[in-house]
Amino acid sequence: MTHAFGIDIGGSGIKGGLVDLKVGQLIGERCRLPTPQPATPKAVAKVVAKVIDHFGADTAGLPIGLTVPAIVTHGYTRSAANIDKKWIDAPVFEIFSTVLGRPVSVLNDADAAGLAEVHYGSARGNNGLVIVTTLGTGIGSALIYRGVLVPNAELGHIQIDGFEAEKRAAASVRTKEDLSWADFGKRLQEFYATVEFLFSPDLFVVGGGVSRNSDKFLPLLDLKTPIVPAALRNHAGIVGAAWAAAQAPVDPDR
């Protein structure tokens, strides 16, 4: 399989594109449509169908992968971050497969970004434990050991000094509290030092929109583990979803 189709479902937009799996890059332009409000699973599935229809016959016979900002287990979403609460315990494999008229692969958005970085980005060639974090509204995370994903790692929710980590160190918090890069770096130091102690990773990769300014905060961190900015940025979810869809038979119990 050399091509697949990836779709990244976010709180404000739904993005999709054809992916060349040899190089981990989009073929042509992506399509982006606004996330419907309310963003229920069935409403989102209808918009996903429009994104796929935009590419017409180019998607025929291709595996389709979807990322969602939620924990995904056995074909169900178990949480809802920045989307409608109807996603909690929703049978998303069944919903999307029914609306789209074809089977799909569904995974957590940070997991998809992590897979993309390991196979095509900043962590390519690293055969140890890689932890990819996405700093945005919250803190997403993905654990990949020797190329194998450990799904649904919610490291942004670990407790540090009585606070949930993402409530103090997400990129949205930096903006909301108007933190300087130095102060933001101190909070990230607490988070990454704690994760480093718990997991002893071989590499940290930092994604999310704020990674564009990684030169302003990564040099402030004092860690034993190398830490680098993500390479795929806004395309990571689409690429990771496409890669995951192409790897195994579509099965809600995966």
N, C-alpha and C positions, 0 to 999 in steps of 0.2 A: 504494500500500500504506500503510495507516494503522495497522495493528497487526502485531505479531510476538511471538514467544515467546523469551525469553532464559533461559539456564541457566548458573549460575556454579559450576564444580566446584572445591572447595577441599580442603585436607588433612583438615579435620574435618567439613565440611558441604557439601551440594549444594543450592543455592538456585535456585528458578525462579519466573518470573512472566510474566504478560501485560503487554506494554508498549504504551503509546500513543505512536506514533512522532512525532506532531505536537508533543508537549511533552516527550517523553523521561521519562515517569513511569509507574510501575506502575499497572495497573488492578486495584484490589482488593489483597488481601494476597498476599504471596509464600508459597511452600511451601518448607520446609526439612527435609531428611532427613539423617541422619548419613552420612558417607562410609563405605562398607564397609571392613572390614579382613580380609584385605589388599585394598588399593585397586587391583586390576588393572583394565585397560580394560573387560573384559567385565562384571566385577562392578559397576563404576561405571555402565556403560550400563544395567544392569538397574534401578539405583536412579533413574537419569534417567528411565527409562520410567515409574516409579511417580510421579515428580514431575509428568510430563506428564499421566498418567492422573488425577491429583488435580483437574485443571482440566477434564477430560472434553471435551465437545463444543466448549468455548470455543477449543480449539487447532486445530480442524479447518480444514485448508487454509492455516494460517498458516506462514510461514517459521520455522524453529527454528535458533537460534544457540547454540553452546556455547563457554564459555571453559574452558581447562585451564592449569594451572601448568606449562607446557612450551613449548618451541620447536615451532612447527607449520609444516611445509612440505609442499606437494604431497599433502595428505591424511594425512600421517604426523606423529606426535610424535617429536621428536628428543632430548628430554631428559626428566628427571623430577624436579621439585622438590616435596618433601614428599608424594610419592605413590609407588606401587610402581614399581620399576625396570623392570617389564614394559612401561611406557609408552615406553621408549626404542625408537625405530624401529617403533612399533606403527601399523598401518593404521587409524587412528581413524575416518576418514571411512567406511570399509567396515564397521567394527565397529558404530558407532553407527547407521548407516543400516540395517544388517541387524536389529539388536535392536529399533529403534524402528519399523521398517517404513516409513520415510520418509526422504528425504534431509535432511541437516543441514549447517550451516556451522560450522566449528571454527576457533578462533583463540586465541592466547595471552591469558591473563587481563589482563596489564598493557596489551596492545594494545586490548582491549575497553574497559578503563577510560579509556584515552586518547581513544578515539573518542567515548565518552559525554561526556567533559569538553569536547571540542572542539565537539560539535554541540549540547550542551544545558547545559553547566556553566560552569566558571570561565574556559574558553578560548573560549567562543562568540564569534564575530565577529572573532577574531584570524586574519588571513590570512597570517601569517608562519610561522616554524618554532616549534612548540610542543613542549616536552618534558614529558611527564607522568611523574612518578615515584610509585611506591607503596612506602611504608616499612612493612615488616612483618617476617615471618620473614627475608626477604632484601630486596633492592631490585629491584622491577620497574620497567620503563621503556617508554615508548612515544614514538616520534617521528612527528609529524604535520606535514607541510609543505603549507600552503594547503589543508587539509582532506583531504589524501591520506596514508594511513598508510604508513610505511616499516616493515614488520613485523619482529618478533623482534629488536629492539634490546636487547641484554643489557648495559646500562651498569652494572648492579650488579656486574659481574665485571671491570671495568677495574682495573688495578693502580695503586695509589697508595702511594708510599713502601714498596714491597715487600709490600703487603697487598692482597688482594681487597677492593674498596670495601665490599661488603655485609657482610664479616666484621668491619668496624669501625663502620659507620654505619647498619646496619639498626635498626629499632625494637626488635627482639628482643635485639640486643646492648646497647642502652641498659638494658633491663630486667635482662638477665643480669649485666651488670657494675655495675648500680646507679649509672649515670652521672647526674650532675646535668644539668639542662637546659643549663647553660653549657658543660659538657664535651661533651654531645651536640651542641650547636651548633658547637663547634670541629671536630668530626669531619664534620658535614654541610658546613661551610664548605669543607673540603678536597675533598669529593666534588663539590659543586656548582660550585666554582671551576674544578676540572679539566674537568668537562663543559662549562662555559661557554666555556673556552678552546678546547676541541676543536670545538664546534659553533656557537658564537655564536648561541644561540637568541633568539627574541623574547619568550618567556615560559616560565617554569617553573611547573608545577602540582604540588602535593604532596598525594598521597592516602595511603591506609592509615589504620588506626585511630588512629595517633598524630596525624594531622592535626587531630583534635578539640582538641588542645592546641597548635595552630600558633602561637598568640599567645605561647607560652613559648619558642619557638626560632626562628621565622622572623625576628623583629626583630633577632636576634643575627647574622644573615648579612650579609656585605658583598659584594654582587654588583652588576654593571652591569645584569644582566637582572632584570626584575620577577619576583617569586616569590610565588605566592598559594596558599592551601589549596584543595583540591578541593571541589566543591559536591555531587556525587552520593553520595559516601562509599560505604556498603554496597550501594547499588543500582547502582553504576557498571558492574560486570561484567555484570549482567543486561541493563541498558539498552544497553550497547555491543554485546553479543552479538546482541541483537534487531535493532539498527540494521544491523549488518554482514550479518546473514542476509537482510535485506530489500533490500539494495542491488544484489545481482547474482545471476545464476543460480548455484545450488549446483554447485560444480565443485571436485573435490579438487586440481586443478592451479592453483587461484588463488593 
